[in-house]
Amino acid sequence: MAALWSRSRQRQDTGDEALIRSLYEEHGRALLAYAQRLTGDRSAAEDVVQETLIRAWKHPDALVNGKGSVRGWLLTVARNIVTDRYRAKAARPTEVAESVTTQPVEQDHADAVVDSMVVMEALDRLSPDHRDVLMEIYFQGRSVAEAANRLGIPPGTVKSRSHYALKALRDMYADRPKAVKLVALKGVAV
């Protein structure tokens, strides 16, 4: 039984292959020219021709049903494929090729996480009074007067705590110049 099915399938495969070969030989150039006119791109047109022939292979009965010419059916299928691709492409965001000049949409944020950890570690080592002043001035973006009002201390105290907090940060990281630069980059003027 298996041998009979195998021979039958082999004959069918040979017939399908002959059908596709004859379709390509007879209509391939016209189909490619039509697809290239629709797409404006040779490689996209070749893909359309290939997809058209695959659909012809999957639906051989549509080619011999007598409801029109074979070439007309192939050209209609090709046009439908191009239309489907155009609609699918229009529904998606525009693709951007990677290049040296094109920046990625989302960069690796690992360095930013490490930098933030260094800054947070530095702030944790400060006294609460010094940390509060730096948080108000540098991270909340408040002026000396606004920070003084918010913390309930005189403006002169805000200035002096800010001065000594920055000095403490400089002293903490004197042996690590990169850390001083990181803290400075994160908004704290060390």
Order of alpha helices (4+ residues) and beta strands (2+ residues): alpha-alpha-alpha-alpha-alpha-alpha-alpha-alpha-alpha
